[in-house]
Amino acid sequence: MKKYFIQKEPFVVPTTDGKLIEEHHGLATTNNSAISIAHMIAPPGWSEPFQTPKFDEYTYIIKGKKQFIIEGETVVLETGQSIKIERNTRVQYSNPFDEICEYLAICTPAFSMEMVNRED
């Protein structure tokens, strides 16, 4: 039995906002509840509702910029920067800029709709 797994077919999460989400490891792909790793591309003008996740989320910006509103404070990350947002923190993610934002998101435990706590 191999002691490694190469992900060649990430799960593409269906979206309606133009954002590309490719989960490489996590609940949807490898049934791993401990961690999720996703490659994402957010188009210009994209945003999500505020949320208070029950997981830590790490974000690494590959290209472009991404805006975070964290407990009322606005933070902008640029190419080559990363951030950790601790679980139970109210946050909104967006790309209000006029270029795409490509990034990696790592969640521990793994991302799930039941744990993200998005506001309406």
C-alpha positions in Angstrom: 0.0 0.0 0.0 1.3 3.4 -1.0 2.0 5.9 1.7 1.2 8.9 -0.5 -1.6 10.1 -2.7 -1.2 12.4 -5.7 -4.4 14.4 -6.4 -4.9 14.6 -10.1 -8.6 15.3 -10.1 -9.6 18.0 -7.6 -13.3 18.5 -6.9 -14.6 21.6 -8.7 -17.2 23.1 -6.3 -20.2 24.4 -8.2 -20.6 28.2 -7.7 -22.9 30.9 -9.0 -20.6 33.9 -8.5 -17.8 33.2 -11.1 -15.3 32.0 -8.5 -13.3 28.8 -9.3 -12.9 26.5 -6.3 -10.8 23.3 -6.8 -10.6 21.3 -3.6 -7.5 19.1 -3.7 -7.9 17.5 -0.2 -10.8 17.7 2.2 -14.3 16.3 2.7 -15.4 16.5 -0.9 -12.4 14.8 -2.4 -10.6 12.6 0.0 -13.1 12.4 2.9 -10.6 14.1 5.1 -12.2 16.0 7.9 -9.0 17.2 9.5 -7.8 19.6 6.7 -8.9 21.0 3.4 -6.7 22.5 0.7 -8.3 24.4 -2.1 -7.0 26.4 -5.1 -9.2 29.3 -5.9 -9.6 32.1 -8.4 -11.8 35.0 -7.5 -12.9 37.3 -10.3 -12.9 41.1 -10.0 -15.8 42.3 -8.0 -16.4 39.0 -6.2 -17.5 38.8 -2.5 -19.0 36.4 0.0 -21.3 37.1 2.9 -19.9 37.6 6.3 -19.2 34.3 8.1 -18.0 33.1 11.5 -16.3 29.7 10.7 -15.6 26.9 13.2 -12.3 26.3 11.5 -8.9 28.1 11.2 -8.3 29.3 7.7 -5.0 30.0 6.1 -4.8 32.0 2.9 -1.8 32.4 0.6 -2.0 34.8 -2.3 -0.5 33.5 -5.5 -1.6 36.4 -7.8 -3.5 39.7 -7.3 -5.0 41.0 -4.1 -7.7 39.9 -1.7 -9.7 41.9 0.9 -10.6 40.6 4.3 -12.9 42.4 6.8 -11.9 40.8 10.1 -14.0 41.8 13.1 -14.6 45.2 11.5 -10.9 45.7 10.4 -10.1 45.8 6.7 -7.0 44.0 5.6 -5.7 43.7 2.1 -3.2 40.9 1.2 -1.1 41.0 -2.0 0.9 38.5 -4.0 3.3 36.4 -1.9 1.6 37.3 1.4 -0.4 34.9 3.7 -2.7 35.2 6.7 -4.2 32.9 9.4 -7.7 33.7 10.6 -8.6 31.9 13.7 -11.9 30.0 14.1 -14.9 31.8 15.6 -13.8 35.1 14.0 -16.3 37.1 12.0 -14.9 37.7 8.5 -15.8 38.6 5.0 -13.7 37.7 1.9 -13.8 39.8 -1.3 -12.0 40.9 -4.4 -13.1 44.5 -5.0 -10.1 45.0 -7.3 -10.1 45.0 -11.1 -7.8 41.9 -11.5 -8.3 38.3 -10.6 -7.1 37.0 -7.3 -5.6 33.5 -7.3 -4.9 31.9 -3.9 -4.7 28.8 -1.8 -7.0 28.3 1.2 -6.2 25.7 3.9 -8.8 25.0 6.6 -8.3 23.0 9.8 -10.5 21.2 10.4 -11.7 20.8 6.8 -14.1 23.3 5.3 -17.8 22.3 5.3 -21.0 24.3 4.8 -22.1 23.2 8.3 -19.1 24.8 9.9 -18.8 28.0 7.9 -21.8 29.8 9.5 -22.4 32.2 6.6 -24.8 35.1 7.3 -27.8 35.6 5.1 
